[in-house]
Amino acid sequence: MAQGDKSAYTDKQKRQAQHIEESYEKRGVSDKEAEKRAWATVNKQDGGGKKSGSGRGKS
């Protein structure tokens, strides 16, 4: 998965990131920094993308 590719994330995770990003922007954080922080928060909470097929397979 290329850096910046959000295809492995569920719709719920994408909505969470959008909401977090908007919250940071309201507090005066730049757009780009708010997006970085939002996705970092989603990753910390959920451990990354959750769609099936993402990550390592079972051997």
mmCIF file of the N, C-alpha and C atoms, coordinates in Angstrom:
data_MODEL
# 
_entry.id   MODEL 
# 
loop_
_atom_site.group_PDB 
_atom_site.id 
_atom_site.type_symbol 
_atom_site.label_atom_id 
_atom_site.label_alt_id 
_atom_site.label_comp_id 
_atom_site.label_asym_id 
_atom_site.label_entity_id 
_atom_site.label_seq_id 
_atom_site.pdbx_PDB_ins_code 
_atom_site.Cartn_x 
_atom_site.Cartn_y 
_atom_site.Cartn_z 
_atom_site.occupancy 
_atom_site.B_iso_or_equiv 
_atom_site.pdbx_formal_charge 
_atom_site.auth_seq_id 
_atom_site.auth_comp_id 
_atom_site.auth_asym_id 
_atom_site.auth_atom_id 
_atom_site.pdbx_PDB_model_num 
ATOM 1   N N  . MET A 1 1  ? 0.858   -1.177  0.000  1.00 0.00 ? 1  MET A N  1 
ATOM 2   C CA . MET A 1 1  ? 0.000   0.000   0.000  1.00 0.00 ? 1  MET A CA 1 
ATOM 3   C C  . MET A 1 1  ? 0.898   1.232   0.000  1.00 0.00 ? 1  MET A C  1 
ATOM 4   N N  . ALA A 1 2  ? 0.679   2.108   -0.911 1.00 0.00 ? 2  ALA A N  1 
ATOM 5   C CA . ALA A 1 2  ? 1.469   3.323   -1.021 1.00 0.00 ? 2  ALA A CA 1 
ATOM 6   C C  . ALA A 1 2  ? 1.169   4.262   0.137  1.00 0.00 ? 2  ALA A C  1 
ATOM 7   N N  . GLN A 1 3  ? 2.148   5.041   0.485  1.00 0.00 ? 3  GLN A N  1 
ATOM 8   C CA . GLN A 1 3  ? 1.943   6.004   1.563  1.00 0.00 ? 3  GLN A CA 1 
ATOM 9   C C  . GLN A 1 3  ? 0.855   6.986   1.155  1.00 0.00 ? 3  GLN A C  1 
ATOM 10  N N  . GLY A 1 4  ? -0.096  7.213   2.031  1.00 0.00 ? 4  GLY A N  1 
ATOM 11  C CA . GLY A 1 4  ? -1.183  8.131   1.736  1.00 0.00 ? 4  GLY A CA 1 
ATOM 12  C C  . GLY A 1 4  ? -2.411  7.451   1.155  1.00 0.00 ? 4  GLY A C  1 
ATOM 13  N N  . ASP A 1 5  ? -2.312  6.159   0.826  1.00 0.00 ? 5  ASP A N  1 
ATOM 14  C CA . ASP A 1 5  ? -3.438  5.406   0.267  1.00 0.00 ? 5  ASP A CA 1 
ATOM 15  C C  . ASP A 1 5  ? -4.354  4.976   1.408  1.00 0.00 ? 5  ASP A C  1 
ATOM 16  N N  . LYS A 1 6  ? -5.604  5.411   1.363  1.00 0.00 ? 6  LYS A N  1 
ATOM 17  C CA . LYS A 1 6  ? -6.538  5.132   2.458  1.00 0.00 ? 6  LYS A CA 1 
ATOM 18  C C  . LYS A 1 6  ? -7.532  4.012   2.114  1.00 0.00 ? 6  LYS A C  1 
ATOM 19  N N  . SER A 1 7  ? -7.250  3.241   1.054  1.00 0.00 ? 7  SER A N  1 
ATOM 20  C CA . SER A 1 7  ? -8.205  2.231   0.596  1.00 0.00 ? 7  SER A CA 1 
ATOM 21  C C  . SER A 1 7  ? -8.392  1.086   1.589  1.00 0.00 ? 7  SER A C  1 
ATOM 22  N N  . ALA A 1 8  ? -7.443  0.860   2.485  1.00 0.00 ? 8  ALA A N  1 
ATOM 23  C CA . ALA A 1 8  ? -7.561  -0.251  3.432  1.00 0.00 ? 8  ALA A CA 1 
ATOM 24  C C  . ALA A 1 8  ? -8.399  0.113   4.662  1.00 0.00 ? 8  ALA A C  1 
ATOM 25  N N  . TYR A 1 9  ? -8.846  1.347   4.737  1.00 0.00 ? 9  TYR A N  1 
ATOM 26  C CA . TYR A 1 9  ? -9.623  1.789   5.884  1.00 0.00 ? 9  TYR A CA 1 
ATOM 27  C C  . TYR A 1 9  ? -11.111 1.608   5.637  1.00 0.00 ? 9  TYR A C  1 
ATOM 28  N N  . THR A 1 10 ? -11.842 1.306   6.699  1.00 0.00 ? 10 THR A N  1 
ATOM 29  C CA . THR A 1 10 ? -13.292 1.163   6.588  1.00 0.00 ? 10 THR A CA 1 
ATOM 30  C C  . THR A 1 10 ? -13.925 2.552   6.497  1.00 0.00 ? 10 THR A C  1 
ATOM 31  N N  . ASP A 1 11 ? -15.186 2.576   6.083  1.00 0.00 ? 11 ASP A N  1 
ATOM 32  C CA . ASP A 1 11 ? -15.911 3.855   6.019  1.00 0.00 ? 11 ASP A CA 1 
ATOM 33  C C  . ASP A 1 11 ? -15.976 4.504   7.395  1.00 0.00 ? 11 ASP A C  1 
ATOM 34  N N  . LYS A 1 12 ? -16.149 3.691   8.422  1.00 0.00 ? 12 LYS A N  1 
ATOM 35  C CA . LYS A 1 12 ? -16.222 4.218   9.786  1.00 0.00 ? 12 LYS A CA 1 
ATOM 36  C C  . LYS A 1 12 ? -14.906 4.896   10.175 1.00 0.00 ? 12 LYS A C  1 
ATOM 37  N N  . GLN A 1 13 ? -13.783 4.274   9.845  1.00 0.00 ? 13 GLN A N  1 
ATOM 38  C CA . GLN A 1 13 ? -12.492 4.866   10.165 1.00 0.00 ? 13 GLN A CA 1 
ATOM 39  C C  . GLN A 1 13 ? -12.290 6.173   9.398  1.00 0.00 ? 13 GLN A C  1 
ATOM 40  N N  . LYS A 1 14 ? -12.729 6.207   8.147  1.00 0.00 ? 14 LYS A N  1 
ATOM 41  C CA . LYS A 1 14 ? -12.608 7.430   7.352  1.00 0.00 ? 14 LYS A CA 1 
ATOM 42  C C  . LYS A 1 14 ? -13.447 8.553   7.945  1.00 0.00 ? 14 LYS A C  1 
ATOM 43  N N  . ARG A 1 15 ? -14.669 8.221   8.406  1.00 0.00 ? 15 ARG A N  1 
ATOM 44  C CA . ARG A 1 15 ? -15.531 9.235   9.036  1.00 0.00 ? 15 ARG A CA 1 
ATOM 45  C C  . ARG A 1 15 ? -14.900 9.733   10.334 1.00 0.00 ? 15 ARG A C  1 
ATOM 46  N N  . GLN A 1 16 ? -14.324 8.812   11.118 1.00 0.00 ? 16 GLN A N  1 
ATOM 47  C CA . GLN A 1 16 ? -13.673 9.215   12.363 1.00 0.00 ? 16 GLN A CA 1 
ATOM 48  C C  . GLN A 1 16 ? -12.527 10.186  12.076 1.00 0.00 ? 16 GLN A C  1 
ATOM 49  N N  . ALA A 1 17 ? -11.708 9.862   11.091 1.00 0.00 ? 17 ALA A N  1 
ATOM 50  C CA . ALA A 1 17 ? -10.573 10.721  10.751 1.00 0.00 ? 17 ALA A CA 1 
ATOM 51  C C  . ALA A 1 17 ? -11.051 12.097  10.300 1.00 0.00 ? 17 ALA A C  1 
ATOM 52  N N  . GLN A 1 18 ? -12.121 12.124  9.509  1.00 0.00 ? 18 GLN A N  1 
ATOM 53  C CA . GLN A 1 18 ? -12.657 13.405  9.035  1.00 0.00 ? 18 GLN A CA 1 
ATOM 54  C C  . GLN A 1 18 ? -13.137 14.255  10.214 1.00 0.00 ? 18 GLN A C  1 
ATOM 55  N N  . HIS A 1 19 ? -13.829 13.634  11.141 1.00 0.00 ? 19 HIS A N  1 
ATOM 56  C CA . HIS A 1 19 ? -14.341 14.350  12.309 1.00 0.00 ? 19 HIS A CA 1 
ATOM 57  C C  . HIS A 1 19 ? -13.194 14.889  13.169 1.00 0.00 ? 19 HIS A C  1 
ATOM 58  N N  . ILE A 1 20 ? -12.179 14.064  13.384 1.00 0.00 ? 20 ILE A N  1 
ATOM 59  C CA . ILE A 1 20 ? -11.018 14.479  14.175 1.00 0.00 ? 20 ILE A CA 1 
ATOM 60  C C  . ILE A 1 20 ? -10.295 15.628  13.476 1.00 0.00 ? 20 ILE A C  1 
ATOM 61  N N  . GLU A 1 21 ? -10.145 15.512  12.155 1.00 0.00 ? 21 GLU A N  1 
ATOM 62  C CA . GLU A 1 21 ? -9.476  16.554  11.380 1.00 0.00 ? 21 GLU A CA 1 
ATOM 63  C C  . GLU A 1 21 ? -10.211 17.888  11.511 1.00 0.00 ? 21 GLU A C  1 
ATOM 64  N N  . GLU A 1 22 ? -11.534 17.868  11.391 1.00 0.00 ? 22 GLU A N  1 
ATOM 65  C CA . GLU A 1 22 ? -12.327 19.093  11.524 1.00 0.00 ? 22 GLU A CA 1 
ATOM 66  C C  . GLU A 1 22 ? -12.155 19.708  12.908 1.00 0.00 ? 22 GLU A C  1 
ATOM 67  N N  . SER A 1 23 ? -12.084 18.856  13.914 1.00 0.00 ? 23 SER A N  1 
ATOM 68  C CA . SER A 1 23 ? -11.910 19.337  15.281 1.00 0.00 ? 23 SER A CA 1 
ATOM 69  C C  . SER A 1 23 ? -10.571 20.061  15.440 1.00 0.00 ? 23 SER A C  1 
ATOM 70  N N  . TYR A 1 24 ? -9.507  19.486  14.884 1.00 0.00 ? 24 TYR A N  1 
ATOM 71  C CA . TYR A 1 24 ? -8.199  20.140  14.948 1.00 0.00 ? 24 TYR A CA 1 
ATOM 72  C C  . TYR A 1 24 ? -8.214  21.467  14.199 1.00 0.00 ? 24 TYR A C  1 
ATOM 73  N N  . GLU A 1 25 ? -8.860  21.498  13.032 1.00 0.00 ? 25 GLU A N  1 
ATOM 74  C CA . GLU A 1 25 ? -8.902  22.732  12.244 1.00 0.00 ? 25 GLU A CA 1 
ATOM 75  C C  . GLU A 1 25 ? -9.639  23.846  12.987 1.00 0.00 ? 25 GLU A C  1 
ATOM 76  N N  . LYS A 1 26 ? -10.680 23.487  13.727 1.00 0.00 ? 26 LYS A N  1 
ATOM 77  C CA . LYS A 1 26 ? -11.411 24.489  14.526 1.00 0.00 ? 26 LYS A CA 1 
ATOM 78  C C  . LYS A 1 26 ? -10.510 25.099  15.593 1.00 0.00 ? 26 LYS A C  1 
ATOM 79  N N  . ARG A 1 27 ? -9.515  24.316  16.033 1.00 0.00 ? 27 ARG A N  1 
ATOM 80  C CA . ARG A 1 27 ? -8.597  24.802  17.062 1.00 0.00 ? 27 ARG A CA 1 
ATOM 81  C C  . ARG A 1 27 ? -7.401  25.551  16.479 1.00 0.00 ? 27 ARG A C  1 
ATOM 82  N N  . GLY A 1 28 ? -7.401  25.747  15.148 1.00 0.00 ? 28 GLY A N  1 
ATOM 83  C CA . GLY A 1 28 ? -6.362  26.557  14.533 1.00 0.00 ? 28 GLY A CA 1 
ATOM 84  C C  . GLY A 1 28 ? -5.182  25.789  13.971 1.00 0.00 ? 28 GLY A C  1 
ATOM 85  N N  . VAL A 1 29 ? -5.265  24.467  13.896 1.00 0.00 ? 29 VAL A N  1 
ATOM 86  C CA . VAL A 1 29 ? -4.182  23.666  13.323 1.00 0.00 ? 29 VAL A CA 1 
ATOM 87  C C  . VAL A 1 29 ? -4.319  23.719  11.798 1.00 0.00 ? 29 VAL A C  1 
ATOM 88  N N  . SER A 1 30 ? -3.197  23.759  11.093 1.00 0.00 ? 30 SER A N  1 
ATOM 89  C CA . SER A 1 30 ? -3.234  23.826  9.624  1.00 0.00 ? 30 SER A CA 1 
ATOM 90  C C  . SER A 1 30 ? -3.899  22.571  9.046  1.00 0.00 ? 30 SER A C  1 
ATOM 91  N N  . ASP A 1 31 ? -4.411  22.704  7.820  1.00 0.00 ? 31 ASP A N  1 
ATOM 92  C CA . ASP A 1 31 ? -5.122  21.594  7.177  1.00 0.00 ? 31 ASP A CA 1 
ATOM 93  C C  . ASP A 1 31 ? -4.264  20.336  7.097  1.00 0.00 ? 31 ASP A C  1 
ATOM 94  N N  . LYS A 1 32 ? -3.042  20.507  6.627  1.00 0.00 ? 32 LYS A N  1 
ATOM 95  C CA . LYS A 1 32 ? -2.163  19.347  6.432  1.00 0.00 ? 32 LYS A CA 1 
ATOM 96  C C  . LYS A 1 32 ? -1.806  18.685  7.769  1.00 0.00 ? 32 LYS A C  1 
ATOM 97  N N  . GLU A 1 33 ? -1.496  19.481  8.763  1.00 0.00 ? 33 GLU A N  1 
ATOM 98  C CA . GLU A 1 33 ? -1.150  18.952  10.083 1.00 0.00 ? 33 GLU A CA 1 
ATOM 99  C C  . GLU A 1 33 ? -2.361  18.291  10.731 1.00 0.00 ? 33 GLU A C  1 
ATOM 100 N N  . ALA A 1 34 ? -3.539  18.886  10.554 1.00 0.00 ? 34 ALA A N  1 
ATOM 101 C CA . ALA A 1 34 ? -4.762  18.307  11.117 1.00 0.00 ? 34 ALA A CA 1 
ATOM 102 C C  . ALA A 1 34 ? -5.022  16.928  10.512 1.00 0.00 ? 34 ALA A C  1 
ATOM 103 N N  . GLU A 1 35 ? -4.807  16.801  9.200  1.00 0.00 ? 35 GLU A N  1 
ATOM 104 C CA . GLU A 1 35 ? -5.012  15.509  8.541  1.00 0.00 ? 35 GLU A CA 1 
ATOM 105 C C  . GLU A 1 35 ? -4.026  14.466  9.076  1.00 0.00 ? 35 GLU A C  1 
ATOM 106 N N  . LYS A 1 36 ? -2.765  14.848  9.233  1.00 0.00 ? 36 LYS A N  1 
ATOM 107 C CA . LYS A 1 36 ? -1.749  13.928  9.762  1.00 0.00 ? 36 LYS A CA 1 
ATOM 108 C C  . LYS A 1 36 ? -2.136  13.447  11.154 1.00 0.00 ? 36 LYS A C  1 
ATOM 109 N N  . ARG A 1 37 ? -2.525  14.387  12.003 1.00 0.00 ? 37 ARG A N  1 
ATOM 110 C CA . ARG A 1 37 ? -2.887  14.043  13.381 1.00 0.00 ? 37 ARG A CA 1 
ATOM 111 C C  . ARG A 1 37 ? -4.127  13.160  13.428 1.00 0.00 ? 37 ARG A C  1 
ATOM 112 N N  . ALA A 1 38 ? -5.087  13.453  12.564 1.00 0.00 ? 38 ALA A N  1 
ATOM 113 C CA . ALA A 1 38 ? -6.329  12.680  12.547 1.00 0.00 ? 38 ALA A CA 1 
ATOM 114 C C  . ALA A 1 38 ? -6.048  11.222  12.195 1.00 0.00 ? 38 ALA A C  1 
ATOM 115 N N  . TRP A 1 39 ? -5.270  10.987  11.144 1.00 0.00 ? 39 TRP A N  1 
ATOM 116 C CA . TRP A 1 39 ? -4.978  9.606   10.736 1.00 0.00 ? 39 TRP A CA 1 
ATOM 117 C C  . TRP A 1 39 ? -4.080  8.915   11.758 1.00 0.00 ? 39 TRP A C  1 
ATOM 118 N N  . ALA A 1 40 ? -3.182  9.658   12.389 1.00 0.00 ? 40 ALA A N  1 
ATOM 119 C CA . ALA A 1 40 ? -2.352  9.069   13.438 1.00 0.00 ? 40 ALA A CA 1 
ATOM 120 C C  . ALA A 1 40 ? -3.223  8.611   14.603 1.00 0.00 ? 40 ALA A C  1 
ATOM 121 N N  . THR A 1 41 ? -4.245  9.393   14.924 1.00 0.00 ? 41 THR A N  1 
ATOM 122 C CA . THR A 1 41 ? -5.161  9.040   16.004 1.00 0.00 ? 41 THR A CA 1 
ATOM 123 C C  . THR A 1 41 ? -5.959  7.792   15.655 1.00 0.00 ? 41 THR A C  1 
ATOM 124 N N  . VAL A 1 42 ? -6.476  7.729   14.421 1.00 0.00 ? 42 VAL A N  1 
ATOM 125 C CA . VAL A 1 42 ? -7.234  6.545   13.987 1.00 0.00 ? 42 VAL A CA 1 
ATOM 126 C C  . VAL A 1 42 ? -6.334  5.316   14.029 1.00 0.00 ? 42 VAL A C  1 
ATOM 127 N N  . ASN A 1 43 ? -5.102  5.451   13.559 1.00 0.00 ? 43 ASN A N  1 
ATOM 128 C CA . ASN A 1 43 ? -4.175  4.325   13.576 1.00 0.00 ? 43 ASN A CA 1 
ATOM 129 C C  . ASN A 1 43 ? -3.869  3.861   14.987 1.00 0.00 ? 43 ASN A C  1 
ATOM 130 N N  . LYS A 1 44 ? -3.709  4.816   15.899 1.00 0.00 ? 44 LYS A N  1 
ATOM 131 C CA . LYS A 1 44 ? -3.414  4.462   17.286 1.00 0.00 ? 44 LYS A CA 1 
ATOM 132 C C  . LYS A 1 44 ? -4.597  3.746   17.921 1.00 0.00 ? 44 LYS A C  1 
ATOM 133 N N  . GLN A 1 45 ? -5.809  4.195   17.641 1.00 0.00 ? 45 GLN A N  1 
ATOM 134 C CA . GLN A 1 45 ? -7.004  3.595   18.230 1.00 0.00 ? 45 GLN A CA 1 
ATOM 135 C C  . GLN A 1 45 ? -7.279  2.206   17.669 1.00 0.00 ? 45 GLN A C  1 
ATOM 136 N N  . ASP A 1 46 ? -7.159  2.059   16.347 1.00 0.00 ? 46 ASP A N  1 
ATOM 137 C CA . ASP A 1 46 ? -7.595  0.835   15.682 1.00 0.00 ? 46 ASP A CA 1 
ATOM 138 C C  . ASP A 1 46 ? -6.467  -0.032  15.143 1.00 0.00 ? 46 ASP A C  1 
ATOM 139 N N  . GLY A 1 47 ? -5.257  0.450   15.175 1.00 0.00 ? 47 GLY A N  1 
ATOM 140 C CA . GLY A 1 47 ? -4.144  -0.331  14.652 1.00 0.00 ? 47 GLY A CA 1 
ATOM 141 C C  . GLY A 1 47 ? -4.052  -0.336  13.142 1.00 0.00 ? 47 GLY A C  1 
ATOM 142 N N  . GLY A 1 48 ? -4.590  0.665   12.477 1.00 0.00 ? 48 GLY A N  1 
ATOM 143 C CA . GLY A 1 48 ? -4.477  0.777   11.026 1.00 0.00 ? 48 GLY A CA 1 
ATOM 144 C C  . GLY A 1 48 ? -5.732  0.350   10.302 1.00 0.00 ? 48 GLY A C  1 
ATOM 145 N N  . GLY A 1 49 ? -5.587  0.144   9.003  1.00 0.00 ? 49 GLY A N  1 
ATOM 146 C CA . GLY A 1 49 ? -6.716  -0.238  8.157  1.00 0.00 ? 49 GLY A CA 1 
ATOM 147 C C  . GLY A 1 49 ? -7.288  -1.585  8.533  1.00 0.00 ? 49 GLY A C  1 
ATOM 148 N N  . LYS A 1 50 ? -8.599  -1.739  8.469  1.00 0.00 ? 50 LYS A N  1 
ATOM 149 C CA . LYS A 1 50 ? -9.270  -2.957  8.924  1.00 0.00 ? 50 LYS A CA 1 
ATOM 150 C C  . LYS A 1 50 ? -9.961  -3.750  7.825  1.00 0.00 ? 50 LYS A C  1 
ATOM 151 N N  . LYS A 1 51 ? -9.978  -3.263  6.582  1.00 0.00 ? 51 LYS A N  1 
ATOM 152 C CA . LYS A 1 51 ? -10.668 -4.003  5.534  1.00 0.00 ? 51 LYS A CA 1 
ATOM 153 C C  . LYS A 1 51 ? -9.983  -5.334  5.310  1.00 0.00 ? 51 LYS A C  1 
ATOM 154 N N  . SER A 1 52 ? -10.753 -6.354  4.976  1.00 0.00 ? 52 SER A N  1 
ATOM 155 C CA . SER A 1 52 ? -10.164 -7.661  4.733  1.00 0.00 ? 52 SER A CA 1 
ATOM 156 C C  . SER A 1 52 ? -9.191  -7.568  3.576  1.00 0.00 ? 52 SER A C  1 
ATOM 157 N N  . GLY A 1 53 ? -8.131  -8.343  3.672  1.00 0.00 ? 53 GLY A N  1 
ATOM 158 C CA . GLY A 1 53 ? -7.115  -8.300  2.639  1.00 0.00 ? 53 GLY A CA 1 
ATOM 159 C C  . GLY A 1 53 ? -5.974  -7.378  2.969  1.00 0.00 ? 53 GLY A C  1 
ATOM 160 N N  . SER A 1 54 ? -6.145  -6.550  3.979  1.00 0.00 ? 54 SER A N  1 
ATOM 161 C CA . SER A 1 54 ? -5.045  -5.665  4.375  1.00 0.00 ? 54 SER A CA 1 
ATOM 162 C C  . SER A 1 54 ? -4.166  -6.399  5.388  1.00 0.00 ? 54 SER A C  1 
ATOM 163 N N  . GLY A 1 55 ? -2.922  -6.063  5.401  1.00 0.00 ? 55 GLY A N  1 
ATOM 164 C CA . GLY A 1 55 ? -2.016  -6.675  6.352  1.00 0.00 ? 55 GLY A CA 1 
ATOM 165 C C  . GLY A 1 55 ? -1.475  -8.012  5.858  1.00 0.00 ? 55 GLY A C  1 
ATOM 166 N N  . ARG A 1 56 ? -0.863  -8.742  6.757  1.00 0.00 ? 56 ARG A N  1 
ATOM 167 C CA . ARG A 1 56 ? -0.220  -10.012 6.399  1.00 0.00 ? 56 ARG A CA 1 
ATOM 168 C C  . ARG A 1 56 ? -1.201  -11.158 6.494  1.00 0.00 ? 56 ARG A C  1 
ATOM 169 N N  . GLY A 1 57 ? -1.060  -12.076 5.601  1.00 0.00 ? 57 GLY A N  1 
ATOM 170 C CA . GLY A 1 57 ? -1.931  -13.244 5.596  1.00 0.00 ? 57 GLY A CA 1 
ATOM 171 C C  . GLY A 1 57 ? -1.444  -14.311 6.580  1.00 0.00 ? 57 GLY A C  1 
ATOM 172 N N  . LYS A 1 58 ? -2.294  -15.251 6.855  1.00 0.00 ? 58 LYS A N  1 
ATOM 173 C CA . LYS A 1 58 ? -1.933  -16.354 7.740  1.00 0.00 ? 58 LYS A CA 1 
ATOM 174 C C  . LYS A 1 58 ? -1.191  -17.413 6.947  1.00 0.00 ? 58 LYS A C  1 
ATOM 175 N N  . SER A 1 59 ? -0.175  -17.995 7.569  1.00 0.00 ? 59 SER A N  1 
ATOM 176 C CA . SER A 1 59 ? 0.587   -19.010 6.842  1.00 0.00 ? 59 SER A CA 1 
ATOM 177 C C  . SER A 1 59 ? 0.231   -20.410 7.293  1.00 0.00 ? 59 SER A C  1 
# 
